[in-house]
């Protein structure tokens, strides 16, 4: 079930189960998954919410308020294995579909958040009441992934750029002006903002 999930999304699912246990629920549902998405520090779901103008802490507080309004299930909450409700399983399926729709190989916490929004459950209502739309969340997901890729690419290119600068110094000192000019052009193309 979780083979395409990123470590971050797996952590969100784990946190959802933890939230279900803390709320003395028999199983983790869509609201617990929303809490799980917001519990991953520096996660994509939180970044997407911020891009939509929503603070994760506010959403978690509202989610917990909804959970606390439910009666606890004393007998079943003592079991060691916390499963997912049909509503939560629907969220997981919709997260997979969202990732496919956006042509992403892996399923992240941002896709889980899209699944929550599309599931038409209690958590969906929380998100919609905060003004989050499917279009806004898809845009935030794409923007966040693009920003992280740009940051990762820049970090990955830094060692290569250092090697090229060293080679440029050697070529310049050796009087290899043609090669030095090519290296300069290559370095500039790598450093040029996109």
SULDAFEN-V653627 format. One record per pair of residues at least 24 apart in sequence whose C-alpha atoms are under 7 Angstrom apart, sorted by the first residue. I is the first residue (numbers start at 0). J is the second residue. If there is no record, write none. Layout:
# SULDAFEN-V653627
I,J / I,J
This chain:
# SULDAFEN-V653627
3,105 / 3,106 / 4,105 / 4,106 / 4,107 / 5,105 / 5,106 / 5,107 / 7,39 / 7,42 / 7,107 / 7,108 / 8,106 / 8,107 / 8,108 / 10,39 / 11,35 / 11,36 / 11,38 / 11,39 / 11,108 / 14,38 / 16,81 / 20,76 / 22,66 / 22,67 / 22,71 / 23,71 / 23,72 / 23,73 / 23,76 / 24,71 / 24,72 / 24,76 / 25,72 / 25,75 / 25,76 / 26,81 / 26,82 / 26,83 / 26,84 / 27,81 / 27,82 / 27,83 / 27,84 / 27,87 / 28,83 / 28,84 / 28,86 / 28,87 / 29,86 / 29,87 / 29,90 / 29,115 / 29,120 / 29,122 / 30,62 / 30,121 / 30,122 / 33,112 / 33,115 / 33,122 / 34,59 / 34,62 / 36,108 / 36,112 / 42,108 / 43,108 / 43,109 / 44,108 / 44,109 / 44,112 / 46,143 / 47,109 / 47,136 / 47,139 / 47,140 / 47,143 / 50,139 / 51,131 / 51,135 / 51,136 / 51,139 / 89,118 / 90,114 / 90,115 / 90,118 / 93,117 / 109,140 / 160,186
